[in-house]
Amino acid sequence: MDKLELPAAQVSGAWRRVSPKLIVVELIGGLVFTLIAAAATTVLLVLHLFWPAIAPGVLTIAGIVGLALTPRRVRAIGYQLREDDLLFRRGIGWQRFVSVPYGRMQLVDITRGPVARSLGLSELKFVTAAASTNVTIPGLLLADAEELRDRLVSLAESRRAGL
Amino acid sequence: MSDSAARLADGEWHRLHPASPLLKGGIALLAVLGVVLANLRERLLALFVPQFGEQDDDPVDYILGHGLVLQALAVVAVVLLVLVFAFYLSWRMHSFRVTEEVVEVRSGIVFRTNRKARLDRIQGINIQRPFFARLFGAAKLEINQAGQDANVALSYLYAPAADVLRAEILRRASGGAPEPALEPEPDGRRVFDRRVEEFLTPEIDPRTAEPGSVVHISAPRLAGATVLSLGFLVSVVLIGVAIALAVRFRAFGLLFVLVPFVLAMGNVIVRRFLRSLRYRIAGSPDGVRIGYGLFSTSNETLPPGRIHSIEISQTLFWRIAGWWEIKVNRAGHSSTQGAQGQANTTIMPVGVAADVNRVLELILPGLPPGELTTLIGHGLGRTAHDPFTTSPRRAVVLRWLSWRRNGFLVTDDLVAFRSGAVWRRLVIVPQSRLQSVAIRQGPLERALRLATIRLHTVAGPIRARLGAVDRDAAVDCFGEVASGAVAAGHLDTTHRWREGRA
């Protein structure tokens, strides 16, 4: 079983990875979800409601598996700026590669959640005319994110295409 | 009138058709007033003439009996005057201008709105003639721009002026050289004759259409297509079952439950049928023209390069007759609904393969010779020497019947996805309109060494997605499309479509 990988001819340089601190942000989010699910399961079991406890129980297990995979998932996120487009990848079980030509970018957004902000991280979002493009690079240091944004905006400006 | 039509685009502020306020809201208002008066006339009268409240007589009798005719007429006259004044004011405050770069509309009495449409961003221009507006010889010109609710509407104009104005706006948007506008032939006939003539003329002026490019749909074919549509057949079967049950169990009450259902269905079918009647698609120097409608008509021009993806599909029963339907994704959306009841995305409700060929010629101009024939020949039917890259045999796990058909074709100009053995589909995306491309793989696909390719275009009814493709073929396709889209985007000149032709 081999993973989805682009051939060397298509990839111009090394993948740029996101900050490992993103693992902490993702772990906190996953932990909150898992704890809520676990609490619900416990309450139902204490009340001897065995069957209704199955759904939150399954969610708890899924949450734990998700927590265990978080470091690998974060390491799988990568991007690179090619000659004419931005290449983005993420996912380990469900892999996704997206190529967005610079000229198609309508705007670039930087957002920061409360946990990410305390660690100095931010998220870069690319918007094209197609909603389904859906490219968001999480876990960038703020300075990197701002530099990347300015670079992308100037690239988009020089390669401007219509809709 | 032809003089005024030419003058409308001179960059100065102009007013709309004087009947506009009446057409836009007036008729509805009058109808509402009528209903309110009919229902509440006693209540209303009690409001104005308190002593009437105690009596149970008819108010008309009361007015006549007490000699209040003059007062009653005065009240009606005042209300009418206020209405007419409000209409006049709203007409007076509503103006538009067409300059070299923008179309601008100002409206509103208390809350002023001002809307500008840049000519080089136009996605399409639609001329609508609702039934009542046609009686007044008026038409609504709507300029579609990218985005939701981003249209600029000029409602209403004199119908002949609307046609000339559209040609002029398209000429300016295209970057073409000025040319003598096509004026309506002068006629000295009376208004009534002109109205009758306007009612009978086809939606598309044969003088502006390129000869031999017109596709139209006959009424019998439209009827056949409706009867063979899946929704219709399912409804017929359901009704049959309900009747059989009612007869078997002597529960005839069940039939009454069916009545509203049958009425609703009949309404939908008849409306769809009437609106699709006189459906015509034609080419013009400024793009495709789509016209339809019997009583209320609509006639839309889509300049080249405004279509973001195309889907040609065939439901199971249409295969008997060899019929196909064509839908498109567009960045701009007309505010009215299309012939099929949804947003204006179905550009051919039903047609045979030859019609598909002609429509594609119109909406995909400038393809290398032979490419379209290949695309349609292999895309719709099954033939030898298939240029499409199809799924490998192991994809049978995910595509039980269609794995031989499931495939893609990438050329310099477009990407085509062919899928479905029962419900046949061919999705075409022009490379120059592609926003981004993605490739993805889940665990099941990974085990089978397969992958899914997805092309992203502006939102619409079509999702360009092809699953169960051989992994290596998908990766190659991804690379080819990613670089092809960039190249096609650079070469694209359709935003000024006449400039390159000269």
Interface residues (C-beta under 8 A of the other chain):
Chain A: M1 D2 K3 L4 E5 L6 P7 A9 Q10 D84 D85 L87 G91 G93 W94 Q95 R96 F97 V98 S99 V100 P101 G103 R104 T128 A129 A130 A131 S132 T133 V135 R159 A161 G162 L163
Chain B: A146 G305 H308 A331 R433 L434 Q435 S436 V437 A438 I439 R440 Q441 G442 P443 R446 A447 R449 A451 R454 H456 T457 V458 A459 R463 R471 V475 F478 G479 V481 A482 S483 A485 V486 G489 H490 D492 T494 H495
